[in-house]
Amino acid sequence: MDDWRSHAKDGNDTNWKIWRSRLPVVAAVNGYCLGGGCDMSMACDYTIAADSAQFGEPEIEFSSATPFLVMPWVVGMKHAKEMMLLGERISAAEAHRMGIVNKVVPPTR
């Protein structure tokens, strides 16, 4: 339990540093962006995703939840509840529609 708390605290500290940064922070997502990665992408100022990228908070399937609760401010309460209650993965296009992603591009080689 203490290991998980330490891990969650480290992740939260990193995400808060990104969220509060005076410099712009850009996320480039090419693949799976789940759990802590999804949280980190939402903490960034600008997120670019390959059209094949997937986003989500699958930890809900294991009776857990994200410790970094910035999602309602990024996507709105209804979308945040949908993602955090269902734990489903969403496409880059859907993440763009919801406001998690700023731009969707073809994947790089």
TIDOMAR-742284 format. One record per residue (C-alpha): residue in one letter; x, y, z. Coordinates in steps of 0.25 Angstrom, whole numbers, plus 5000, padded with zeros to 4 digits. Each point is the difference from the previous one (the first is absolute). Example, Ala and Ser with C-alpha at 12.3 -4.5 7.8 and 13.67 -1.06 7.14 Angstrom:
REM TIDOMAR-742284
["A",[5049,4982,5031]];
["S",[5006,5014,4998]];
END
This chain:
REM TIDOMAR-742284
["M",[5000,5000,5000]];
["D",[5011,5010,5003]];
["D",[5007,4997,4987]];
["W",[4987,5004,4993]];
["R",[4999,5012,5008]];
["S",[5014,5004,4997]];
["H",[4998,4997,4985]];
["A",[4987,5008,5000]];
["K",[5007,5012,5007]];
["D",[5012,5000,4990]];
["G",[4990,5000,4988]];
["N",[4992,5011,5006]];
["D",[5012,5008,5003]];
["T",[5004,4999,4986]];
["N",[4987,5003,4994]];
["W",[4998,5012,5009]];
["K",[5014,5006,4996]];
["I",[4995,4998,4985]];
["W",[4986,5007,5003]];
["R",[5006,5011,5007]];
["S",[5012,5002,4991]];
["R",[5003,5015,4995]];
["L",[5005,4993,4987]];
["P",[4991,4994,4990]];
["V",[5001,4984,5001]];
["V",[4996,4992,4988]];
["A",[4996,4985,5000]];
["A",[5002,4992,4987]];
["V",[4992,4987,5001]];
["N",[5003,4988,4991]];
["G",[4994,4988,5006]];
["Y",[4993,4997,5013]];
["C",[4998,5011,5009]];
["L",[4993,4993,5012]];
["G",[4999,5003,5015]];
["G",[5012,5009,5005]];
["G",[5003,5003,4985]];
["C",[4986,5005,4997]];
["D",[5001,5009,5013]];
["M",[5014,5005,4995]];
["S",[4995,5004,4987]];
["M",[4988,5007,5006]];
["A",[5010,5008,5009]];
["C",[5007,5005,4987]];
["D",[4996,5013,4993]];
["Y",[5000,4994,4986]];
["T",[4998,4985,4996]];
["I",[5002,4995,4986]];
["A",[4996,4985,4998]];
["A",[5002,4990,4989]];
["D",[4987,4996,4994]];
["S",[5003,4986,5005]];
["A",[5002,5004,5014]];
["Q",[4990,4996,5011]];
["F",[4997,5007,5013]];
["G",[4993,4995,5013]];
["E",[5000,4997,5015]];
["P",[5000,4985,5001]];
["E",[5004,4999,5014]];
["I",[4985,5002,5004]];
["E",[4999,4985,4995]];
["F",[5008,4996,5012]];
["S",[4992,5008,5010]];
["S",[5010,5012,5000]];
["A",[4999,5014,4995]];
["T",[5010,5011,4995]];
["P",[5006,5007,5011]];
["F",[5002,5013,4991]];
["L",[4986,5005,4999]];
["V",[5002,5011,4989]];
["M",[4991,4993,4990]];
["P",[4987,5008,5004]];
["W",[5007,5013,4997]];
["V",[5005,4995,4987]];
["V",[4988,4992,4994]];
["G",[4988,5005,5008]];
["M",[4993,4992,5011]];
["K",[4992,4991,4991]];
["H",[5011,4995,4992]];
["A",[5009,4998,5012]];
["K",[4990,4992,5007]];
["E",[4998,4992,4987]];
["M",[5015,4997,4999]];
["M",[5002,4997,5015]];
["L",[4988,4992,5002]];
["L",[5000,4991,4988]];
["G",[5015,4999,4998]];
["E",[4999,4998,4985]];
["R",[5011,5004,4990]];
["I",[4997,5011,4991]];
["S",[5006,5003,4986]];
["A",[5008,5013,4997]];
["A",[4989,5005,4992]];
["E",[4990,4999,5012]];
["A",[5011,5006,5009]];
["H",[5001,5011,4991]];
["R",[4985,5002,5000]];
["M",[5000,5000,5015]];
["G",[5011,5010,5002]];
["I",[5011,4991,5005]];
["V",[5008,5001,4986]];
["N",[5002,5013,4993]];
["K",[5004,4994,4986]];
["V",[5000,4986,4994]];
["V",[5010,4997,4990]];
["P",[5004,4987,4992]];
["P",[5010,4991,5007]];
["T",[5015,5002,4998]];
["R",[5009,4989,4995]];
END
